[in-house]
């Protein structure tokens, strides 16, 4: 067995109604002046009310920042940092989807250090210390509550990441009640995003390891088995919790065994067209699986046997091909656009997008099959 290292969030709480104990959890970290990062939609839906009441009951002064934007641009994150500094806070909570959680990570870091965002893009460039940080996801998708990564959109429409162990929160709090009201399309997009995390973690080239493998397989089993039910009946608390735990496991896996070409092809679509991240992953997933099949046949076969028991005795070729077909069928059943054309992408932009993909080598090096510009362009054309 090759050597490996594995890191994750030190404390994970999975509890229906757990958000109503946020005040107690914040106090346990020594927080008395809290900066809560969320979005306007969650405030309107009253999803943060129980958490805010809990904080008040615990004597924690709370400032709510709700100007988080999807695919958070640098300016949005900097505005949050400036507001937190001005308020003199001593702790941060991310409450929402991936954009809120990613913003909260950087607020907790940058309030305490003089670094600028451009200084810390990349791997291991951020320096501490940071403020205490709690992450409360309201979607079963990004797994950001257990990853050391924050993805932003630069002024030039590039997706760039800050990657540092400093971005692991102190506590990840999973409360499936917070996901009960997610609309079917959002449930579908975020759920497919989590499946991509599991698939790419299991097939990653450079840092694949036994712990991430076990988490990725269990994640994909939970997500594949529960996604349709979550989309069709969003009020089923058991299904919602299975999705949330599946997303968590997938996040733990890809935090240590990084994602690859699906994400590399998705990022330019999000940066230029501001499409939801889960949708962009979904749009290119099928063609990337087909592209990788010759190099990843044995690994895809393992995943196929994990989600389709009838494949236990099948050959690798049969199991891998069935796996790709099953994932493509699951995506095709989701209630959102299925092609780049339907999503508003212009065919004339495909060469530009493929060129952008070639700049995301930090992800492409993880892909089980080498990918050149012509390959990226062909995948976009297949997805169009």
VMD Tcl script that draws the C-alpha trace (Angstrom):
set ca {
  {0.00 0.00 0.00}
  {1.41 3.40 -0.98}
  {1.87 6.11 1.63}
  {-0.89 8.66 2.02}
  {-2.08 11.47 4.27}
  {-5.70 12.20 5.10}
  {-7.20 15.32 6.65}
  {-10.76 16.39 7.38}
  {-12.89 18.64 9.57}
  {-12.14 17.71 13.21}
  {-15.75 17.66 14.43}
  {-18.83 16.62 12.44}
  {-22.33 16.79 13.95}
  {-25.23 15.18 12.07}
  {-28.49 15.89 13.86}
  {-31.98 16.78 12.70}
  {-32.70 20.09 14.41}
  {-29.01 20.60 15.13}
  {-29.07 24.17 13.78}
  {-31.17 25.10 16.80}
  {-28.09 24.35 18.94}
  {-25.80 26.67 17.02}
  {-25.50 29.06 19.97}
  {-24.24 26.30 22.23}
  {-21.75 25.15 19.57}
  {-20.51 28.69 18.98}
  {-20.00 29.23 22.70}
  {-17.96 26.02 22.89}
  {-15.50 27.63 20.47}
  {-15.29 30.82 22.52}
  {-17.34 32.89 20.08}
  {-19.23 35.89 21.45}
  {-19.47 38.17 18.37}
  {-20.44 36.11 15.37}
  {-20.45 36.86 11.63}
  {-23.04 34.68 9.88}
  {-22.56 34.38 6.12}
  {-25.65 33.39 4.14}
  {-27.78 34.49 1.19}
  {-30.97 36.49 0.85}
  {-32.98 33.47 -0.26}
  {-32.39 31.64 3.01}
  {-33.40 34.70 5.00}
  {-36.60 35.01 2.98}
  {-37.30 31.30 3.54}
  {-36.71 31.83 7.29}
  {-34.22 28.97 7.33}
  {-31.77 30.85 9.54}
  {-34.38 31.85 12.14}
  {-33.85 28.91 14.49}
  {-30.09 29.30 14.38}
  {-30.24 33.04 15.02}
  {-32.61 32.52 17.95}
  {-30.25 29.92 19.38}
  {-27.33 32.33 19.12}
  {-29.29 35.08 20.86}
  {-30.33 32.71 23.65}
  {-26.67 31.80 24.18}
  {-25.71 35.46 24.44}
  {-23.87 35.54 21.12}
  {-24.10 38.85 19.27}
  {-24.71 38.04 15.60}
  {-24.17 40.08 12.45}
  {-25.86 38.54 9.41}
  {-24.21 39.07 6.01}
  {-26.60 38.02 3.24}
  {-25.02 39.53 0.13}
  {-23.39 36.28 -0.98}
  {-23.52 35.77 -4.75}
  {-23.42 32.52 -6.71}
  {-19.92 31.62 -7.91}
  {-18.73 34.31 -5.50}
  {-16.75 37.07 -7.19}
  {-13.73 38.57 -5.45}
  {-15.62 41.79 -4.80}
  {-18.39 39.98 -2.93}
  {-15.93 38.11 -0.72}
  {-13.93 41.26 -0.03}
  {-17.11 43.08 0.98}
  {-17.84 40.33 3.48}
  {-14.30 40.49 4.87}
  {-14.52 44.28 5.24}
  {-17.87 44.03 7.03}
  {-16.58 41.38 9.43}
  {-13.49 43.42 10.27}
  {-15.58 46.53 10.89}
  {-17.87 44.58 13.22}
  {-14.97 43.26 15.29}
  {-16.23 39.67 15.19}
  {-14.46 36.73 16.82}
  {-16.07 33.84 14.92}
  {-17.70 32.98 11.59}
  {-20.54 30.70 10.49}
  {-21.15 29.73 6.89}
  {-24.86 28.92 6.48}
  {-26.09 27.92 3.04}
  {-24.87 26.40 -0.19}
  {-21.34 26.19 -1.47}
  {-21.03 29.90 -2.23}
  {-21.86 30.87 1.36}
  {-19.56 28.22 2.81}
  {-16.67 29.18 0.52}
  {-17.14 32.86 1.36}
  {-17.23 32.11 5.09}
  {-13.93 30.22 4.90}
  {-12.16 33.21 3.42}
  {-13.77 35.67 5.81}
  {-12.56 33.60 8.78}
  {-9.06 33.61 7.31}
  {-8.68 37.15 5.97}
  {-10.14 38.97 8.97}
  {-7.13 37.77 10.95}
  {-4.37 38.15 8.33}
  {-3.19 40.94 6.00}
  {-3.20 38.74 2.87}
  {-5.12 39.63 -0.29}
  {-7.11 37.17 -2.36}
  {-4.75 37.22 -5.38}
  {-1.87 36.43 -3.01}
  {-3.39 33.15 -1.86}
  {-4.84 31.58 -5.00}
  {-3.25 28.17 -5.37}
  {-2.22 25.41 -3.01}
  {-0.77 26.09 0.42}
  {-0.18 29.83 0.01}
  {-2.58 31.00 2.73}
  {-1.21 31.78 6.19}
  {-2.97 31.73 9.54}
  {-4.27 32.30 12.00}
  {-8.00 32.40 11.31}
  {-11.14 32.95 13.34}
  {-13.14 29.98 14.68}
  {-15.34 28.65 11.89}
  {-18.56 26.60 11.80}
  {-20.10 25.42 8.52}
  {-23.81 24.59 8.17}
  {-24.69 23.31 4.66}
  {-28.22 23.72 3.35}
  {-27.66 21.74 0.15}
  {-26.43 18.19 -0.38}
  {-23.86 18.97 -3.02}
  {-20.58 20.80 -2.57}
  {-19.29 19.08 0.57}
  {-17.58 22.40 1.30}
  {-18.07 21.84 5.03}
  {-15.31 19.21 4.91}
  {-12.99 20.56 2.22}
  {-9.95 22.89 2.44}
  {-10.95 24.65 -0.77}
  {-12.70 27.88 -1.63}
  {-13.52 28.65 -5.28}
  {-14.00 32.24 -6.46}
  {-14.62 34.00 -9.76}
  {-11.97 36.52 -10.77}
  {-12.68 39.77 -12.65}
  {-11.50 38.00 -15.84}
  {-14.23 35.32 -15.34}
  {-11.75 32.63 -14.29}
  {-12.55 30.20 -11.49}
  {-9.65 30.17 -9.05}
  {-9.22 28.27 -5.82}
  {-7.63 28.86 -2.46}
  {-6.48 25.50 -1.11}
  {-5.20 25.27 2.45}
  {-5.80 23.13 5.55}
  {-6.63 26.43 7.27}
  {-9.96 26.35 5.43}
  {-11.19 23.23 7.21}
  {-13.79 24.49 9.70}
  {-13.71 23.63 13.37}
  {-17.21 22.14 13.19}
  {-19.42 20.90 10.34}
  {-23.08 20.83 11.39}
  {-25.45 18.75 9.24}
  {-29.16 19.35 9.85}
  {-31.24 17.67 7.15}
  {-34.29 19.76 8.09}
  {-32.57 22.69 6.38}
  {-32.69 20.85 3.03}
  {-36.38 19.87 3.09}
  {-37.47 22.93 1.12}
  {-34.92 22.70 -1.68}
  {-36.66 22.87 -5.09}
  {-36.37 19.77 -7.30}
  {-33.96 21.36 -9.80}
  {-31.60 22.58 -7.07}
  {-31.79 19.20 -5.35}
  {-30.92 17.55 -8.66}
  {-28.01 19.85 -9.55}
  {-26.39 19.68 -6.14}
  {-26.93 15.93 -5.91}
  {-25.23 15.32 -9.25}
  {-22.41 17.61 -8.15}
  {-21.87 15.38 -5.12}
  {-21.90 12.26 -7.31}
  {-19.21 13.83 -9.49}
  {-17.09 14.43 -6.38}
  {-17.36 10.76 -5.46}
  {-16.62 9.50 -8.99}
  {-13.65 11.79 -9.54}
  {-12.18 11.12 -6.09}
  {-12.30 7.38 -6.73}
  {-10.65 7.67 -10.14}
  {-8.16 10.47 -9.40}
  {-4.69 9.75 -10.66}
  {-2.27 11.20 -8.11}
  {-3.65 10.98 -4.57}
  {-6.03 8.04 -4.63}
  {-5.95 6.32 -1.23}
  {-7.87 3.66 0.74}
  {-9.73 6.11 2.99}
  {-10.94 8.33 0.17}
  {-11.86 5.22 -1.84}
  {-14.08 3.88 0.96}
  {-15.76 7.25 1.43}
  {-16.26 7.75 -2.31}
  {-17.91 4.35 -2.75}
  {-20.25 4.83 0.21}
  {-21.03 8.36 -0.96}
  {-21.94 7.22 -4.46}
  {-24.12 4.40 -3.11}
  {-26.06 6.84 -0.91}
  {-26.37 9.51 -3.59}
  {-27.28 7.22 -6.49}
  {-29.89 5.38 -4.40}
  {-31.54 8.50 -2.97}
  {-31.25 11.21 -5.64}
  {-34.42 10.43 -7.58}
  {-36.43 10.12 -4.38}
  {-35.07 13.44 -3.10}
  {-36.01 15.15 -6.37}
  {-39.48 13.59 -6.45}
  {-40.35 13.90 -2.74}
  {-38.28 16.61 -1.10}
  {-40.07 16.30 2.25}
  {-38.75 12.81 3.05}
  {-36.38 13.53 5.97}
  {-34.62 10.16 5.75}
  {-33.86 10.57 2.07}
  {-32.67 14.13 2.65}
  {-30.33 12.99 5.43}
  {-28.94 10.23 3.22}
  {-28.20 12.83 0.56}
  {-26.54 15.15 3.06}
  {-24.35 12.38 4.46}
  {-23.51 11.22 0.94}
  {-22.44 14.74 0.04}
  {-20.35 14.91 3.22}
  {-18.58 11.63 2.45}
  {-17.92 12.73 -1.14}
  {-16.49 16.01 0.16}
  {-14.21 14.19 2.57}
  {-13.06 11.97 -0.29}
  {-12.26 14.65 -2.86}
  {-10.64 16.91 -0.27}
  {-7.91 14.26 -0.13}
  {-8.15 12.71 -3.60}
  {-8.76 15.72 -5.86}
  {-11.29 16.10 -8.66}
  {-10.33 16.16 -12.31}
  {-11.59 16.81 -15.84}
  {-15.32 17.10 -15.14}
  {-14.63 20.06 -12.87}
  {-11.99 21.46 -15.23}
  {-14.54 21.58 -18.05}
  {-17.28 22.87 -15.75}
  {-15.39 25.88 -14.40}
  {-15.21 27.90 -17.65}
  {-18.94 27.39 -18.15}
  {-19.60 28.82 -14.70}
  {-17.11 31.64 -15.09}
  {-18.36 32.88 -18.48}
  {-22.05 32.00 -18.32}
  {-22.70 32.06 -14.56}
  {-24.45 28.72 -14.71}
  {-24.89 26.82 -11.42}
  {-21.87 24.69 -10.61}
  {-23.88 21.49 -10.27}
  {-25.44 22.08 -13.68}
  {-22.09 22.68 -15.37}
  {-20.71 19.45 -13.90}
  {-23.80 17.61 -15.05}
  {-23.63 18.93 -18.61}
  {-20.12 17.55 -19.23}
  {-20.24 14.47 -16.99}
  {-21.44 11.96 -19.55}
  {-18.95 12.90 -22.30}
  {-16.06 12.93 -19.80}
  {-17.00 9.47 -18.53}
  {-17.01 8.20 -22.12}
  {-13.64 9.86 -22.76}
  {-12.09 8.36 -19.61}
  {-13.54 4.88 -20.08}
  {-10.50 3.34 -21.85}
  {-8.18 4.44 -19.04}
  {-10.56 4.03 -16.10}
  {-12.33 0.80 -17.07}
  {-11.34 -1.17 -13.96}
  {-12.23 1.70 -11.62}
  {-15.55 2.39 -13.32}
  {-16.27 -1.33 -13.06}
  {-15.76 -1.17 -9.27}
  {-18.14 1.76 -9.03}
  {-20.65 -0.01 -11.24}
  {-20.64 -3.08 -9.00}
  {-21.06 -0.82 -5.95}
  {-24.28 0.79 -7.19}
  {-25.68 -2.04 -9.34}
  {-25.58 -5.38 -7.48}
  {-26.48 -7.27 -10.62}
  {-23.00 -6.46 -11.97}
  {-21.12 -8.33 -9.22}
  {-20.11 -11.18 -11.52}
  {-19.78 -9.10 -14.69}
  {-16.50 -8.50 -16.50}
  {-14.79 -5.15 -16.10}
  {-15.81 -4.14 -19.62}
  {-19.48 -4.95 -19.01}
  {-19.55 -3.41 -15.52}
  {-17.74 -0.23 -16.57}
  {-19.95 0.30 -19.61}
  {-23.06 -0.30 -17.51}
  {-21.81 2.18 -14.91}
  {-21.40 4.95 -17.47}
  {-24.84 4.18 -18.91}
  {-26.43 4.21 -15.43}
  {-24.92 7.56 -14.49}
  {-25.93 9.06 -17.83}
  {-29.49 7.76 -17.34}
  {-29.66 9.20 -13.82}
  {-28.53 12.61 -15.09}
  {-30.97 12.46 -18.01}
  {-33.82 12.01 -15.50}
  {-33.03 15.28 -13.74}
  {-35.41 18.26 -14.20}
  {-33.08 20.75 -15.83}
  {-31.36 21.52 -19.14}
  {-29.44 18.57 -20.56}
  {-27.25 20.26 -23.18}
  {-24.99 23.28 -23.46}
  {-27.28 24.67 -26.16}
  {-30.33 24.47 -23.88}
  {-28.31 26.22 -21.17}
  {-27.56 29.24 -23.35}
  {-23.97 28.42 -24.28}
  {-22.96 29.70 -27.71}
  {-21.39 27.21 -30.09}
  {-18.88 29.81 -31.26}
  {-17.58 30.03 -27.68}
  {-16.60 26.37 -27.45}
  {-12.99 26.91 -28.67}
  {-12.54 29.70 -26.10}
  {-13.92 27.48 -23.35}
  {-11.65 24.60 -24.37}
  {-8.67 26.93 -24.28}
  {-9.62 27.97 -20.75}
  {-9.75 24.32 -19.72}
  {-6.08 23.93 -20.63}
  {-5.24 26.55 -18.00}
  {-6.71 24.37 -15.23}
  {-3.83 21.91 -15.07}
  {-4.16 21.59 -11.28}
  {-7.27 19.51 -12.02}
  {-6.36 17.94 -15.35}
  {-3.28 16.27 -13.83}
  {-5.67 14.22 -11.67}
  {-7.66 12.86 -14.60}
  {-7.19 9.14 -15.34}
  {-6.61 9.96 -19.02}
  {-4.49 12.79 -20.41}
  {-6.59 15.53 -21.96}
  {-5.44 17.92 -24.68}
  {-7.17 20.96 -26.19}
  {-8.73 18.91 -29.01}
  {-10.15 16.47 -26.45}
  {-11.70 19.27 -24.39}
  {-13.22 20.81 -27.51}
  {-14.64 17.44 -28.60}
  {-16.22 16.95 -25.16}
  {-17.86 20.38 -25.31}
  {-19.13 19.57 -28.80}
  {-20.54 16.28 -27.58}
  {-22.26 18.10 -24.72}
  {-23.65 20.81 -26.99}
}
mol new
graphics top color blue
foreach p $ca { graphics top sphere $p radius 0.5 }
foreach p [lrange $ca 0 end-1] q [lrange $ca 1 end] { graphics top cylinder $p $q radius 0.2 }
display resetview
